[in-house]
Amino acid sequence: MTSQTIDTTGPGDGASSASSDQPPASGLRGHPWLTLLTVAVGVMMVALDGTIVAIANPAIQADLKASFADVQWITNGYFLALAVALITAGKLGDRFGHRQTFLIGVVGFAAASGAIGLSGSIAAVVLFRVFQGLFGALLMPAALGLLRATFPAEKLNMAIGIWGMVIGASTAGGPILGGVLVEHVNWQSVFFINVPVGVLALVLGVLILLDHRAENAPRSFDILGIALLSGAMFCLVWALIKAPTWGWGDGLTWTFIAVSLVGFVLFAVWETKVKEPLIPLALFRSVALSAGVVLMVLMAIAFMGGLFFVTFYLQNVHGMSPIDAGLHLLPLTGMMIVGSPLAGAMITKFGPRVPLAGGMASVAIAMFGMSTLETDTGSAVMSLWFALLGLGLAPVMVGATEVIVGNAPMELSGVAGGLQQAAMQIGGSLGTAVLGAVMASKVDGDLAANWKDAGLPALTPTQLDQASEAVQVGVAPVAKGTPEAIVAKITDVAHDTFISGMSLASLVAAGVAVVAVFVALLTKRGENAEAGAGVGHI
């Protein structure tokens, strides 16, 4: 293997991208495919923890005697910390090296996971979940930065494809693994499992990862920019998290959204004045990069928002256990596993535009198909739509990531990775909030009439509100001691009303995916993809 130096500064600049003090490659260190294996092990922890905890929440609530609001914070605290810190964490990687930030992220994430398992109060669980999010934010962009610097351009898409496959499989497999661990061990094991995985990632990282730093990497920190962006991101994600509780018409929701918008504007103005900005706004002069960020947001809205209701549909309408529900989502997981490396190869050969547009078209068709699900829909039909969804998501996860990271200069690969992940987190929060509002509105509008048409006793306004909250997650609001004949009627009304809400939410998700098809047509192959080729001494 020979050492190469690649010019990433553009024609005529003459500055090399690789630092002169970079250690020479030897043996395993810096090997591209082993680097991919290492970062995949680390990223798997973060992706898995996004969904595995949902299965453990009821057990945590019972064991620690926590309120429903407390349990919500187990998830919200994690995603809030992750979303707010991602871009800043990417900048840290650009400044100090992605190897160091990755290893710190791995150690911190595993330690926080172990601390959660040892926690005896809900406050401690939430606190360490926030730490998990912060260390996860260090780890994710660093992983992309390492891949970008290590793989040559002709193999980068394949590497990102496998990376996306790991994220997709971990995200979708979380509920299955979580169900098995909670059912057969305890809720603490959901977190303890990250400790040996973290140790493995650390050992591999120390032995294999090679530090990569662009010579013109940032040398200072934009402290005010970090504060403005973090504040704006916090207010936006907080508003999206709390909107279902406060209501979309509530002044508090729109106050946080307004403060967020003001924060983003002030951040943009400041970035034009500071010498070394957190995010050089010139990045967004690349139409392809901007389109890639928007595409990630739209994809996450359709995917995360739509999938949110599917879990309730499988468990509360079809009466499946968490493990069975997870197994029914295997066609989605399987197609992402199979499709991601294939998508990487296609994008390398044909460019990202057609695979991305085709992928979002498949997502749109899948979401339309999911809008036709009924209370008695069979597993074969469900599997068809889930498989089509996974097949559509694979090229988007791979292609949009390559478009964002590949169109950014090498010295900003960490920031680009943070942008990609932040776009996905914001899209997921936005999808859950907006499609949740669509579901709530539909259920509120239909429940009273459906209840009356079934000949059930009239409900007071308070009872109707309580019933509506239950129906929004597919639960029949049955009081203790209700006769079986009435229970059957209430269950039918609840499930039919839930299905109508899920159908409308799925149609909205399909519409978002259609918009994303046109956004995908604005993408193109990364202009700076060649910058990483050979920087890692491969």
C-alpha positions as CSV (number, residue, x, y, z in Angstrom):
1,M,0.0,0.0,0.0
2,T,1.4,3.3,-0.9
3,S,0.9,6.7,0.6
4,Q,-0.9,9.3,-1.5
5,T,-1.5,13.0,-1.0
6,I,-4.6,14.5,-2.6
7,D,-5.2,18.1,-3.3
8,T,-8.6,19.1,-1.8
9,T,-8.4,22.8,-2.0
10,G,-9.3,23.2,-5.6
11,P,-7.3,23.9,-8.8
12,G,-4.3,26.0,-8.2
13,D,-4.3,26.1,-4.4
14,G,-1.5,23.7,-4.1
15,A,-2.3,22.8,-0.5
16,S,-2.4,19.1,0.4
17,S,-5.3,17.6,2.2
18,A,-3.3,15.2,4.3
19,S,-1.4,16.4,7.2
20,S,2.3,16.0,7.0
21,D,2.5,14.4,10.5
22,Q,0.0,11.7,9.6
23,P,1.4,8.3,10.6
24,P,2.3,5.9,7.8
25,A,0.0,3.0,7.1
26,S,1.1,-0.3,8.5
27,G,-0.6,-3.7,8.7
28,L,-4.3,-3.3,9.7
29,R,-4.2,0.4,10.4
30,G,-6.0,2.4,7.9
31,H,-7.4,-0.6,5.9
32,P,-10.6,0.7,4.4
33,W,-12.8,-2.3,4.8
34,L,-11.6,-2.9,8.4
35,T,-12.3,0.8,9.0
36,L,-15.8,0.3,7.8
37,L,-16.2,-2.7,10.1
38,T,-15.0,-0.7,13.1
39,V,-17.3,2.4,12.5
40,A,-20.2,0.0,11.8
41,V,-19.9,-1.6,15.2
42,G,-19.9,1.8,16.9
43,V,-22.8,3.3,14.8
44,M,-24.8,0.1,15.5
45,M,-25.0,1.0,19.2
46,V,-26.4,4.5,18.5
47,A,-28.9,3.4,15.9
48,L,-30.1,0.4,18.0
49,D,-30.7,2.6,21.0
50,G,-33.0,4.8,19.0
51,T,-35.7,2.1,18.9
52,I,-34.7,-0.7,21.3
53,V,-35.6,1.4,24.4
54,A,-39.3,1.7,23.3
55,I,-39.9,-1.9,24.2
56,A,-38.2,-1.5,27.6
57,N,-40.2,1.6,28.6
58,P,-43.1,-0.2,30.2
59,A,-40.8,-2.3,32.3
60,I,-38.8,0.7,33.3
61,Q,-42.0,2.6,34.2
62,A,-43.2,-0.3,36.4
63,D,-39.8,-0.9,38.1
64,L,-38.9,2.7,38.8
65,K,-42.5,3.8,39.5
66,A,-42.2,6.5,36.9
67,S,-45.0,8.6,35.3
68,F,-45.9,8.5,31.6
69,A,-44.2,11.9,31.2
70,D,-41.0,10.7,32.8
71,V,-40.9,7.7,30.5
72,Q,-41.4,10.0,27.5
73,W,-38.2,11.8,28.5
74,I,-36.2,8.5,28.2
75,T,-36.7,8.8,24.5
76,N,-37.0,12.6,24.1
77,G,-33.9,13.3,26.2
78,Y,-31.8,11.1,23.9
79,F,-33.1,12.4,20.6
80,L,-33.0,16.1,21.8
81,A,-29.3,15.8,22.8
82,L,-28.4,13.9,19.7
83,A,-30.1,16.4,17.3
84,V,-28.8,19.5,19.0
85,A,-25.1,18.3,19.2
86,L,-24.6,16.6,15.8
87,I,-23.3,19.5,13.8
88,T,-21.1,20.9,16.6
89,A,-19.8,17.3,17.1
90,G,-18.9,17.1,13.4
91,K,-16.9,20.3,13.7
92,L,-15.0,18.8,16.6
93,G,-14.0,15.9,14.4
94,D,-12.9,18.3,11.6
95,R,-10.8,20.2,14.2
96,F,-9.2,17.4,16.3
97,G,-9.5,14.4,14.0
98,H,-12.3,11.9,13.4
99,R,-10.5,9.0,15.0
100,Q,-10.2,10.8,18.4
101,T,-13.8,11.9,18.4
102,F,-15.1,8.5,17.3
103,L,-13.2,6.8,20.1
104,I,-14.3,9.3,22.7
105,G,-17.9,8.9,21.5
106,V,-17.7,5.1,21.7
107,V,-16.3,5.1,25.3
108,G,-18.8,7.7,26.5
109,F,-21.7,6.0,24.9
110,A,-20.9,2.6,26.4
111,A,-20.2,4.1,29.8
112,A,-23.5,6.0,29.8
113,S,-25.3,2.8,28.8
114,G,-23.7,0.9,31.7
115,A,-24.7,3.8,34.1
116,I,-28.3,3.6,32.9
117,G,-28.4,-0.1,33.7
118,L,-27.1,0.6,37.2
119,S,-29.5,3.5,37.8
120,G,-32.1,3.2,40.6
121,S,-34.2,6.3,39.7
122,I,-36.0,7.6,36.6
123,A,-34.0,10.9,36.9
124,A,-30.7,9.1,36.6
125,V,-32.0,7.1,33.6
126,V,-33.0,10.3,31.8
127,L,-29.7,12.1,32.7
128,F,-27.6,9.3,31.3
129,R,-29.8,9.0,28.2
130,V,-28.9,12.6,27.5
131,F,-25.2,11.7,27.9
132,Q,-25.9,8.8,25.5
133,G,-27.2,11.3,23.0
134,L,-24.3,13.7,23.3
135,F,-21.7,10.9,22.9
136,G,-23.7,9.4,20.1
137,A,-23.5,12.8,18.4
138,L,-19.7,12.6,18.5
139,L,-19.6,9.2,17.1
140,M,-22.0,9.4,14.1
141,P,-20.4,12.3,12.0
142,A,-16.9,11.0,12.9
143,A,-17.9,7.6,11.3
144,L,-18.8,9.3,8.0
145,G,-15.7,11.4,8.1
146,L,-13.5,8.3,8.5
147,L,-15.3,6.6,5.6
148,R,-15.0,9.7,3.4
149,A,-11.2,10.0,4.1
150,T,-10.4,6.3,3.8
151,F,-12.3,5.0,0.8
152,P,-11.5,6.0,-2.8
153,A,-14.3,7.6,-4.7
154,E,-15.2,4.5,-6.8
155,K,-15.8,2.5,-3.6
156,L,-17.2,5.2,-1.3
157,N,-20.9,4.6,-2.3
158,M,-20.5,0.9,-1.6
159,A,-19.1,1.7,1.8
160,I,-21.8,4.2,2.6
161,G,-24.3,1.5,1.4
162,I,-23.1,-1.0,4.0
163,W,-23.0,1.8,6.6
164,G,-26.6,2.7,5.8
165,M,-27.5,-1.0,5.9
166,V,-26.1,-1.3,9.5
167,I,-28.1,1.8,10.6
168,G,-31.3,0.5,8.9
169,A,-31.0,-3.0,10.2
170,S,-30.1,-1.8,13.8
171,T,-33.0,0.7,13.8
172,A,-35.6,-1.9,12.6
173,G,-34.1,-4.7,14.6
174,G,-34.2,-2.7,17.9
175,P,-37.7,-3.7,18.9
176,I,-37.0,-7.4,18.2
177,L,-33.8,-7.5,20.3
178,G,-35.4,-5.3,22.9
179,G,-38.4,-7.6,23.2
180,V,-36.2,-10.7,23.6
181,L,-34.0,-9.0,26.3
182,V,-36.9,-7.5,28.3
183,E,-38.9,-10.7,28.1
184,H,-36.1,-13.2,29.0
185,V,-33.6,-11.1,31.0
186,N,-34.6,-7.6,32.3
187,W,-34.8,-4.0,31.1
188,Q,-31.3,-3.3,32.3
189,S,-29.9,-5.7,29.8
190,V,-31.1,-3.5,27.0
191,F,-28.5,-1.0,28.1
192,F,-25.8,-3.4,29.4
193,I,-25.5,-5.0,25.9
194,N,-23.8,-1.7,24.7
195,V,-20.9,-2.2,27.1
196,P,-19.3,-5.2,25.3
197,V,-20.2,-3.8,21.9
198,G,-18.5,-0.5,22.9
199,V,-15.4,-2.4,24.2
200,L,-15.2,-4.2,20.9
201,A,-15.5,-0.9,18.9
202,L,-12.8,0.7,21.1
203,V,-10.3,-2.2,20.6
204,L,-11.0,-2.2,16.8
205,G,-10.7,1.5,16.7
206,V,-7.4,1.7,18.5
207,L,-5.9,-1.0,16.3
208,I,-7.4,-0.1,12.9
209,L,-8.5,3.5,12.6
210,L,-6.0,6.0,11.1
211,D,-6.3,9.7,11.9
212,H,-7.2,11.9,9.0
213,R,-7.0,15.7,9.0
214,A,-7.1,18.1,6.2
215,E,-4.2,20.5,6.3
216,N,-6.6,23.4,6.0
217,A,-8.9,22.1,8.7
218,P,-10.4,24.7,11.1
219,R,-8.1,25.9,13.9
220,S,-10.6,27.8,16.0
221,F,-14.1,27.5,17.3
222,D,-17.1,29.6,16.5
223,I,-18.4,29.7,20.0
224,L,-21.3,32.2,19.3
225,G,-22.2,30.2,16.2
226,I,-22.4,27.0,18.3
227,A,-24.6,28.7,20.9
228,L,-27.0,30.2,18.3
229,L,-27.3,27.0,16.3
230,S,-27.7,24.8,19.4
231,G,-30.3,27.1,20.8
232,A,-32.2,27.2,17.6
233,M,-32.1,23.5,17.2
234,F,-33.2,22.9,20.8
235,C,-36.2,25.2,20.4
236,L,-37.3,23.6,17.1
237,V,-36.9,20.0,18.3
238,W,-38.5,20.9,21.7
239,A,-41.5,22.4,19.9
240,L,-41.9,19.3,17.8
241,I,-41.6,17.0,20.8
242,K,-44.1,19.0,22.9
243,A,-46.6,19.9,20.1
244,P,-48.7,16.7,20.6
245,T,-49.1,17.6,24.3
246,W,-49.5,21.4,24.0
247,G,-51.4,21.3,20.8
248,W,-50.5,22.9,17.4
249,G,-52.8,25.8,18.1
250,D,-51.2,26.6,21.4
251,G,-49.2,29.8,21.7
252,L,-46.3,28.1,23.5
253,T,-45.7,25.7,20.5
254,W,-45.5,28.6,18.1
255,T,-43.4,30.7,20.5
256,F,-40.7,28.0,20.5
257,I,-40.9,27.7,16.7
258,A,-40.6,31.5,16.3
259,V,-37.6,31.7,18.7
260,S,-36.1,28.8,16.7
261,L,-36.5,30.7,13.4
262,V,-35.0,33.9,14.9
263,G,-32.1,31.8,16.2
264,F,-31.5,30.3,12.7
265,V,-31.6,33.8,11.1
266,L,-29.1,35.2,13.7
267,F,-26.9,32.2,13.2
268,A,-26.9,32.7,9.4
269,V,-26.1,36.4,9.8
270,W,-23.2,35.7,12.2
271,E,-21.7,33.0,10.0
272,T,-21.1,35.6,7.3
273,K,-19.1,37.7,9.7
274,V,-16.9,35.2,11.6
275,K,-13.5,34.2,10.3
276,E,-13.9,30.4,10.7
277,P,-17.7,29.8,10.8
278,L,-19.2,26.6,12.3
279,I,-21.0,26.0,8.9
280,P,-19.6,28.1,6.0
281,L,-22.8,29.1,4.3
282,A,-21.0,28.8,1.0
283,L,-21.6,25.0,1.4
284,F,-25.3,25.7,0.5
285,R,-24.3,27.3,-2.8
286,S,-24.1,23.6,-3.9
287,V,-27.6,22.9,-5.1
288,A,-26.9,19.2,-4.9
289,L,-25.8,19.4,-1.3
290,S,-28.8,21.5,-0.3
291,A,-31.1,19.1,-2.1
292,G,-29.5,16.2,-0.3
293,V,-30.2,17.8,3.1
294,V,-33.8,18.6,2.2
295,L,-34.2,15.0,0.8
296,M,-33.0,13.5,4.1
297,V,-35.6,15.6,6.0
298,L,-38.4,14.6,3.6
299,M,-37.4,10.9,3.7
300,A,-37.3,10.9,7.5
301,I,-40.7,12.6,7.7
302,A,-42.3,9.9,5.5
303,F,-40.4,7.0,7.0
304,M,-40.3,7.8,10.7
305,G,-43.7,9.4,10.8
306,G,-45.4,6.6,8.9
307,L,-43.6,3.8,10.8
308,F,-44.6,5.4,14.1
309,F,-48.2,4.3,13.6
310,V,-47.4,0.9,12.1
311,T,-46.1,-0.4,15.5
312,F,-49.3,0.6,17.2
313,Y,-51.3,-1.0,14.3
314,L,-49.5,-4.3,14.7
315,Q,-49.6,-4.4,18.5
316,N,-52.8,-2.7,19.5
317,V,-55.0,-3.5,16.4
318,H,-53.7,-6.9,15.5
319,G,-52.8,-7.8,19.1
320,M,-49.3,-8.9,18.4
321,S,-46.6,-9.1,21.0
322,P,-43.6,-6.7,20.6
323,I,-41.5,-9.6,19.3
324,D,-44.1,-10.6,16.8
325,A,-44.5,-7.0,15.7
326,G,-40.8,-6.7,15.2
327,L,-40.7,-10.0,13.2
328,H,-43.5,-8.6,10.9
329,L,-41.2,-5.7,10.1
330,L,-38.4,-8.1,8.9
331,P,-39.3,-7.6,5.2
332,L,-38.5,-3.9,5.7
333,T,-35.3,-4.7,7.5
334,G,-34.3,-7.4,5.0
335,M,-34.8,-5.2,2.0
336,M,-32.7,-2.4,3.5
337,I,-30.0,-5.0,4.2
338,V,-30.1,-6.4,0.7
339,G,-30.8,-3.1,-1.0
340,S,-28.2,-0.8,0.6
341,P,-25.0,-2.3,-0.9
342,L,-26.8,-2.8,-4.3
343,A,-27.9,0.9,-4.1
344,G,-24.3,1.9,-3.5
345,A,-23.2,0.0,-6.6
346,M,-25.9,1.5,-8.7
347,I,-25.2,5.1,-7.5
348,T,-21.5,4.5,-8.3
349,K,-22.3,3.4,-11.8
350,F,-25.2,5.7,-12.8
351,G,-25.0,8.6,-10.3
352,P,-27.5,9.4,-7.5
353,R,-30.3,11.1,-9.4
354,V,-32.2,8.2,-10.8
355,P,-31.8,5.8,-7.8
356,L,-32.8,8.6,-5.4
357,A,-35.9,9.5,-7.4
358,G,-36.8,5.9,-7.9
359,G,-36.3,5.2,-4.2
360,M,-38.6,8.0,-3.1
361,A,-41.2,6.9,-5.7
362,S,-41.1,3.4,-4.1
363,V,-41.5,5.0,-0.6
364,A,-44.5,7.0,-2.0
365,I,-46.1,3.8,-3.4
366,A,-45.4,1.9,-0.2
367,M,-47.0,4.6,2.0
368,F,-50.0,4.7,-0.3
369,G,-50.3,0.9,0.1
370,M,-50.1,1.3,3.9
371,S,-53.0,3.7,3.7
372,T,-55.1,0.8,2.5
373,L,-54.4,-1.5,5.5
374,E,-57.5,-2.6,7.4
375,T,-58.1,-4.3,10.7
376,D,-58.1,-7.7,9.1
377,T,-55.3,-7.2,6.5
378,G,-53.1,-10.4,6.3
379,S,-49.4,-10.7,6.9
380,A,-48.6,-11.2,3.2
381,V,-50.1,-7.9,2.1
382,M,-48.4,-6.1,5.0
383,S,-45.1,-7.7,4.1
384,L,-45.4,-6.5,0.5
385,W,-45.7,-2.8,1.5
386,F,-43.0,-3.1,4.2
387,A,-40.6,-4.7,1.7
388,L,-41.3,-2.0,-0.9
389,L,-40.7,0.6,1.8
390,G,-37.3,-0.9,2.6
391,L,-36.4,-1.2,-1.0
392,G,-37.1,2.5,-1.5
393,L,-35.3,3.7,1.6
394,A,-32.1,1.9,0.8
395,P,-30.9,4.1,-2.2
396,V,-32.1,7.2,-0.4
397,M,-30.1,6.5,2.8
398,V,-27.0,5.8,0.7
399,G,-27.4,8.4,-2.1
400,A,-28.4,11.4,0.0
401,T,-25.6,10.7,2.4
402,E,-23.1,10.6,-0.5
403,V,-24.6,13.7,-2.0
404,I,-24.2,15.7,1.2
405,V,-20.8,14.4,2.3
406,G,-19.4,14.2,-1.3
407,N,-20.3,17.7,-2.2
408,A,-18.6,19.2,0.9
409,P,-14.8,20.0,1.0
410,M,-12.7,17.3,2.8
411,E,-12.0,19.7,5.7
412,L,-15.7,19.9,6.4
413,S,-16.6,16.2,6.1
414,G,-17.5,16.1,9.8
415,V,-19.8,19.1,9.5
416,A,-21.4,17.5,6.4
417,G,-21.9,14.2,8.3
418,G,-23.4,16.2,11.2
419,L,-25.8,17.9,8.7
420,Q,-26.8,14.6,7.3
421,Q,-27.6,13.1,10.7
422,A,-29.3,16.3,12.0
423,A,-31.5,16.4,8.9
424,M,-32.6,12.9,9.6
425,Q,-33.3,13.6,13.3
426,I,-35.3,16.7,12.5
427,G,-37.2,15.0,9.8
428,G,-38.0,12.1,12.2
429,S,-39.2,14.5,14.9
430,L,-41.2,16.5,12.3
431,G,-42.8,13.4,10.8
432,T,-43.9,12.1,14.2
433,A,-45.2,15.5,15.2
434,V,-47.0,16.5,12.0
435,L,-48.4,13.0,11.1
436,G,-49.4,12.7,14.8
437,A,-51.3,15.9,14.5
438,V,-53.0,14.6,11.3
439,M,-53.9,11.4,13.2
440,A,-55.2,13.3,16.2
441,S,-57.3,15.6,14.1
442,K,-58.9,12.7,12.1
443,V,-59.6,10.7,15.2
444,D,-61.1,13.7,17.0
445,G,-63.3,14.5,14.0
446,D,-64.6,10.9,13.5
447,L,-64.8,9.3,16.9
448,A,-67.9,10.9,18.2
449,A,-69.9,10.2,15.0
450,N,-68.6,6.6,14.9
451,W,-69.4,6.1,18.5
452,K,-72.9,7.3,18.0
453,D,-73.5,5.3,14.9
454,A,-72.5,2.1,16.8
455,G,-75.3,2.8,19.3
456,L,-73.0,3.2,22.2
457,P,-73.9,5.4,25.2
458,A,-73.1,9.1,24.8
459,L,-69.7,10.3,26.2
460,T,-69.1,13.5,28.1
461,P,-66.6,15.9,26.6
462,T,-64.0,14.8,29.1
463,Q,-64.7,11.1,28.4
464,L,-64.5,11.8,24.7
465,D,-61.1,13.4,25.0
466,Q,-59.8,10.5,27.1
467,A,-61.2,8.0,24.6
468,S,-59.7,9.9,21.7
469,E,-56.2,9.8,23.3
470,A,-56.5,6.0,23.6
471,V,-57.8,5.5,20.1
472,Q,-55.0,7.5,18.6
473,V,-52.6,4.6,19.5
474,G,-55.2,1.9,18.6
475,V,-56.3,1.1,22.1
476,A,-60.0,0.5,22.8
477,P,-61.2,2.7,25.7
478,V,-63.0,0.0,27.6
479,A,-63.9,0.6,31.3
480,K,-63.7,-2.2,33.8
481,G,-66.8,-4.3,34.1
482,T,-68.1,-3.4,30.6
483,P,-70.3,-6.3,29.2
484,E,-68.6,-8.3,26.4
485,A,-71.1,-7.3,23.8
486,I,-70.3,-3.6,24.4
487,V,-66.6,-4.3,24.6
488,A,-66.7,-5.8,21.1
489,K,-68.6,-2.7,19.8
490,I,-66.2,-0.3,21.4
491,T,-63.2,-2.2,20.1
492,D,-64.6,-2.2,16.5
493,V,-65.2,1.6,16.7
494,A,-61.7,2.3,18.2
495,H,-59.9,0.2,15.6
496,D,-62.0,1.5,12.6
497,T,-61.4,5.1,13.8
498,F,-57.6,4.4,14.3
499,I,-57.4,2.9,10.8
500,S,-59.0,6.0,9.3
501,G,-56.5,8.2,11.0
502,M,-53.5,6.0,10.1
503,S,-54.8,5.9,6.5
504,L,-54.9,9.7,6.2
505,A,-51.4,10.0,7.9
506,S,-50.0,7.5,5.5
507,L,-51.4,9.4,2.5
508,V,-49.8,12.6,3.8
509,A,-46.5,10.7,4.1
510,A,-47.0,9.5,0.5
511,G,-47.4,13.1,-0.6
512,V,-44.2,14.1,1.2
513,A,-42.4,11.3,-0.6
514,V,-43.8,12.5,-4.0
515,V,-42.3,16.0,-3.3
516,A,-39.0,14.3,-2.4
517,V,-39.0,12.6,-5.9
518,F,-38.7,16.1,-7.5
519,V,-36.1,17.2,-4.9
520,A,-34.0,14.1,-5.8
521,L,-33.8,15.3,-9.4
522,L,-31.7,18.2,-8.2
523,T,-29.0,16.0,-6.8
524,K,-25.8,14.9,-8.5
525,R,-22.6,13.1,-7.8
526,G,-20.4,14.6,-5.1
527,E,-18.1,17.2,-6.6
528,N,-15.5,16.6,-3.9
529,A,-15.8,12.9,-3.7
530,E,-12.4,12.4,-5.1
531,A,-10.9,14.4,-2.3
532,G,-11.0,11.5,0.1
533,A,-9.6,9.0,-2.3
534,G,-6.3,7.8,-0.9
535,V,-6.0,10.3,2.0
536,G,-6.1,7.3,4.3
537,H,-3.0,5.7,2.7
538,I,-4.9,2.8,1.1
